[in-house]
Amino acid sequence: MADPVEIVDYEPVWRAIFAEVGAGLRRALGDVAVRIDHIGSTSVPGLAAKPVIDVQVSVRSFEPLAAIRGPLEACGFVYRADNPERTKRYFREAPGRRRTHVHVRRLGSFSEQFPLLFRDYLRCHPDAVAEYAEVKRRCAAEFRNDRGGYVEAKDPFVWEIVRRADGWAQRKGWVPSPSDA
């Protein structure tokens, strides 16, 4: 059985953990990584989250894969070739290491911009952060041993946030904040 879904209060140390991981990835990837960003719930101050650091590495191209895979594996990440999402290349922490997911996406693609907009919107809207935390806690309680059910249950609220974020982006003229690492 998979690990249970656990939502914990925001931990300020998540920012420092990302900074360390991001700096290591920047050294390893150099110019191959156009951007390296802290994404996901741990990147939003005050948001309750699963204690997993999500990192997005933006690249111009997935080819040659060795230019991405070699440096990430040297940093201790394991390539997940079985990832069904074709718009990214996915890496996870090695067994026994802190939960960290590395999502490598093409610079400027929808899949790369989406988590940046979602994060930036939440960082600017504390009421939405509180709403999302409540939804996540409720869904985690109901689907504690069913990660797929948890994700599916919170999807309607995630898409509501995306709708709000899109309107905000249009009014603001949003562009992603500078790269985090």
C-alpha positions as CSV (number, residue, x, y, z in Angstrom):
1,M,0.0,0.0,0.0
2,A,1.2,3.5,-0.8
3,D,2.1,6.0,1.9
4,P,-1.0,7.7,3.3
5,V,-1.9,11.2,2.2
6,E,-0.6,13.5,4.9
7,I,-1.2,17.2,4.9
8,V,0.9,19.2,7.4
9,D,1.0,22.9,8.4
10,Y,3.3,25.1,6.3
11,E,6.9,24.8,7.4
12,P,9.1,27.9,6.7
13,V,12.1,25.5,6.4
14,W,10.7,24.3,3.0
15,R,12.0,27.5,1.4
16,A,15.5,26.8,2.7
17,I,15.3,23.2,1.6
18,F,14.4,24.3,-1.9
19,A,17.2,26.9,-1.9
20,E,19.7,24.1,-1.2
21,V,18.3,21.8,-3.8
22,G,17.9,24.6,-6.3
23,A,21.5,25.7,-5.9
24,G,22.7,22.2,-6.4
25,L,20.6,21.8,-9.5
26,R,21.8,25.2,-10.9
27,R,25.5,24.1,-10.4
28,A,24.8,20.7,-12.0
29,L,22.7,21.9,-15.0
30,G,24.3,25.2,-15.7
31,D,22.8,26.9,-18.8
32,V,20.7,23.7,-19.7
33,A,18.3,25.0,-17.0
34,V,16.8,28.3,-18.2
35,R,14.8,28.5,-14.9
36,I,14.7,26.5,-11.7
37,D,11.6,27.2,-9.6
38,H,10.0,26.1,-6.3
39,I,6.5,25.1,-7.3
40,G,3.7,23.2,-5.6
41,S,2.1,23.8,-2.2
42,T,5.4,23.9,-0.3
43,S,6.3,27.0,-2.4
44,V,3.3,29.0,-1.0
45,P,3.9,30.6,2.4
46,G,1.1,29.6,4.8
47,L,-0.3,26.8,2.7
48,A,-0.7,23.4,4.3
49,A,0.8,20.7,2.1
50,K,2.1,17.2,1.7
51,P,5.8,17.6,2.8
52,V,7.2,17.1,-0.7
53,I,9.5,19.7,-2.3
54,D,8.5,20.2,-6.0
55,V,11.0,21.7,-8.3
56,Q,10.4,22.8,-11.8
57,V,13.4,22.9,-14.2
58,S,12.6,24.8,-17.4
59,V,14.7,23.8,-20.5
60,R,14.7,24.8,-24.1
61,S,14.5,21.2,-25.3
62,F,14.2,17.7,-23.9
63,E,16.9,16.6,-26.3
64,P,19.5,15.4,-25.8
65,L,18.0,13.8,-22.7
66,A,21.5,13.0,-21.4
67,A,22.2,16.7,-20.9
68,I,19.4,16.7,-18.3
69,R,19.4,13.2,-17.0
70,G,23.2,12.9,-16.3
71,P,23.4,16.0,-14.1
72,L,20.1,15.2,-12.3
73,E,21.2,11.6,-11.6
74,A,24.6,12.9,-10.4
75,C,22.6,15.0,-7.9
76,G,20.9,11.9,-6.6
77,F,17.6,12.0,-8.5
78,V,16.1,8.9,-10.3
79,Y,14.7,9.3,-13.8
80,R,11.1,8.0,-14.0
81,A,10.9,6.9,-17.7
82,D,7.5,5.4,-16.9
83,N,5.9,8.8,-16.2
84,P,2.8,9.0,-18.4
85,E,2.8,12.8,-18.7
86,R,4.5,13.5,-22.1
87,T,4.9,17.2,-21.5
88,K,7.6,16.7,-18.8
89,R,10.5,14.6,-17.8
90,Y,10.2,13.4,-14.2
91,F,12.7,12.7,-11.5
92,R,12.3,11.6,-7.9
93,E,14.5,11.4,-4.9
94,A,16.6,8.2,-4.5
95,P,15.3,5.7,-1.9
96,G,15.9,6.9,1.6
97,R,16.2,10.6,0.7
98,R,13.9,13.5,1.4
99,R,10.8,13.5,-0.8
100,T,11.6,15.8,-3.8
101,H,10.0,15.8,-7.2
102,V,11.8,17.4,-10.1
103,H,9.6,18.3,-13.1
104,V,11.5,19.2,-16.2
105,R,9.4,21.1,-18.7
106,R,9.9,23.1,-21.9
107,L,10.3,26.8,-21.4
108,G,7.2,28.8,-22.3
109,S,4.9,25.7,-22.7
110,F,1.5,25.6,-21.0
111,S,2.7,22.9,-18.7
112,E,5.6,25.0,-17.6
113,Q,3.6,28.3,-17.1
114,F,0.6,26.6,-15.3
115,P,2.3,25.8,-12.0
116,L,4.1,29.2,-12.0
117,L,0.8,31.1,-12.4
118,F,-0.9,28.9,-9.8
119,R,1.9,29.5,-7.3
120,D,2.1,33.3,-8.0
121,Y,-1.7,33.7,-7.7
122,L,-1.8,31.9,-4.4
123,R,1.2,33.9,-3.1
124,C,-0.8,37.0,-3.7
125,H,-4.2,35.8,-2.4
126,P,-4.1,34.6,1.2
127,D,-7.9,34.0,1.2
128,A,-7.4,31.5,-1.6
129,V,-4.6,29.9,0.4
130,A,-6.9,29.4,3.4
131,E,-9.7,27.9,1.1
132,Y,-7.2,25.6,-0.6
133,A,-5.7,24.4,2.7
134,E,-9.2,23.5,4.0
135,V,-10.1,21.6,0.8
136,K,-6.8,19.7,1.0
137,R,-7.3,18.7,4.6
138,R,-10.9,17.6,4.0
139,C,-9.8,15.5,0.9
140,A,-6.9,14.0,2.7
141,A,-9.1,12.9,5.6
142,E,-11.6,11.3,3.2
143,F,-8.9,9.7,0.9
144,R,-6.1,9.1,3.3
145,N,-5.1,5.8,1.7
146,D,-6.1,6.7,-1.9
147,R,-3.7,9.2,-3.6
148,G,-5.6,9.1,-6.8
149,G,-8.9,9.7,-5.0
150,Y,-7.3,12.6,-3.1
151,V,-6.1,14.3,-6.3
152,E,-9.5,13.7,-8.1
153,A,-11.4,15.1,-5.1
154,K,-9.5,18.4,-4.9
155,D,-9.4,18.9,-8.7
156,P,-12.7,20.9,-8.9
157,F,-11.2,23.5,-6.5
158,V,-7.9,23.5,-8.3
159,W,-9.6,24.4,-11.5
160,E,-11.6,27.1,-9.7
161,I,-8.3,28.6,-8.6
162,V,-7.0,28.3,-12.2
163,R,-10.1,30.2,-13.4
164,R,-9.5,33.0,-10.8
165,A,-5.7,33.0,-11.6
166,D,-6.4,33.5,-15.3
167,G,-8.6,36.5,-14.7
168,W,-6.0,37.9,-12.3
169,A,-3.2,37.3,-14.8
170,Q,-5.2,39.1,-17.5
171,R,-5.9,42.1,-15.3
172,K,-2.4,42.3,-14.0
173,G,-0.5,41.4,-17.1
174,W,1.2,38.6,-15.2
175,V,4.6,37.2,-16.2
176,P,6.4,34.7,-14.0
177,S,8.5,36.2,-11.3
178,P,12.3,35.7,-11.8
179,S,13.7,32.2,-11.5
180,D,14.2,31.0,-7.9
181,A,17.7,29.4,-8.4
